[in-house]
Amino acid sequence: MDINLYATLRPIVGQKTIEVDLQPDANAQDLLDALVAKYPSMQEELLDEQMRLLPHMKMFINGREVVYLEEKFDYILKSTDTIDIFPPVGGG
């Protein structure tokens, strides 16, 4: 599954889009776990002590923030889903 990363996350993996292998019926939390397994330095950037997405980090699936999906992190991913993960950004 392709994952688009933004801002401070890109230098960790060296590119904008990465691919992570997931088992069939993997959910959004499984994706985060696989991402950290492939790129261990992402753990401190993305996850808290319970291995959950930090509150200030944003994960979108098909343009909707995962915390607003009915299933939240239990959402079962499909190969056609678009995944975006990024830290908060500001500007002015």
C-alpha positions as CSV (number, residue, x, y, z in Angstrom):
1,M,0.0,0.0,0.0
2,D,1.3,3.5,-0.9
3,I,1.5,6.1,1.8
4,N,2.1,9.8,1.2
5,L,4.2,11.5,3.8
6,Y,4.6,15.3,4.3
7,A,6.8,17.9,5.9
8,T,9.2,16.5,8.6
9,L,8.3,12.9,7.8
10,R,9.7,12.9,4.3
11,P,13.4,13.2,5.3
12,I,13.0,10.2,7.6
13,V,12.1,7.9,4.6
14,G,13.9,9.9,1.9
15,Q,10.9,10.4,-0.4
16,K,7.3,11.6,-0.6
17,T,5.6,8.2,-1.2
18,I,6.6,4.9,0.3
19,E,5.1,1.4,0.0
20,V,4.3,-0.8,3.0
21,D,3.3,-4.4,2.7
22,L,0.1,-5.3,4.6
23,Q,-1.8,-8.5,5.3
24,P,-5.3,-8.8,3.8
25,D,-7.9,-7.2,6.1
26,A,-5.3,-4.9,7.7
27,N,-6.7,-1.9,9.4
28,A,-5.3,1.7,9.9
29,Q,-3.5,0.8,13.1
30,D,-1.8,-2.2,11.4
31,L,-0.6,0.3,8.8
32,L,1.0,2.5,11.4
33,D,2.6,-0.6,13.0
34,A,4.0,-1.7,9.6
35,L,5.3,1.8,8.9
36,V,7.2,1.9,12.2
37,A,8.5,-1.7,11.7
38,K,9.9,-0.6,8.3
39,Y,11.2,2.8,9.5
40,P,11.8,2.5,13.3
41,S,12.8,6.2,13.6
42,M,9.2,7.1,12.7
43,Q,8.0,5.7,16.0
44,E,8.9,8.8,18.0
45,E,7.5,11.1,15.3
46,L,4.2,9.3,15.0
47,L,3.3,7.2,18.0
48,D,2.7,7.6,21.8
49,E,3.7,5.1,24.5
50,Q,0.6,2.9,23.7
51,M,1.7,2.8,20.0
52,R,-1.3,5.0,19.0
53,L,-1.0,8.0,16.7
54,L,0.0,11.1,18.5
55,P,-2.9,13.6,18.9
56,H,-1.1,16.3,16.8
57,M,-0.3,14.0,13.9
58,K,-2.8,13.7,11.1
59,M,-3.7,10.6,9.1
60,F,-6.2,10.8,6.3
61,I,-7.8,7.9,4.4
62,N,-9.4,9.0,1.1
63,G,-9.3,12.6,2.2
64,R,-11.0,12.0,5.6
65,E,-9.2,12.2,8.9
66,V,-9.1,8.7,10.4
67,V,-10.4,10.0,13.8
68,Y,-13.6,11.0,12.1
69,L,-14.2,7.7,10.3
70,E,-16.9,5.5,12.0
71,E,-14.4,2.7,12.5
72,K,-11.5,5.1,13.3
73,F,-8.2,3.0,13.5
74,D,-10.2,-0.2,13.0
75,Y,-11.0,0.9,9.5
76,I,-10.2,-2.0,7.1
77,L,-7.9,-0.7,4.4
78,K,-8.5,-1.4,0.7
79,S,-5.8,-1.4,-2.0
80,T,-7.5,1.5,-3.6
81,D,-7.4,3.7,-0.5
82,T,-5.3,6.9,-0.5
83,I,-3.3,7.4,2.7
84,D,-1.7,10.7,3.8
85,I,0.2,11.2,7.0
86,F,1.5,14.6,8.2
87,P,2.4,16.7,11.2
88,P,0.5,19.9,11.8
89,V,1.7,22.7,9.6
90,G,1.3,26.4,9.8
91,G,2.1,29.4,7.8
92,G,1.2,32.9,7.4
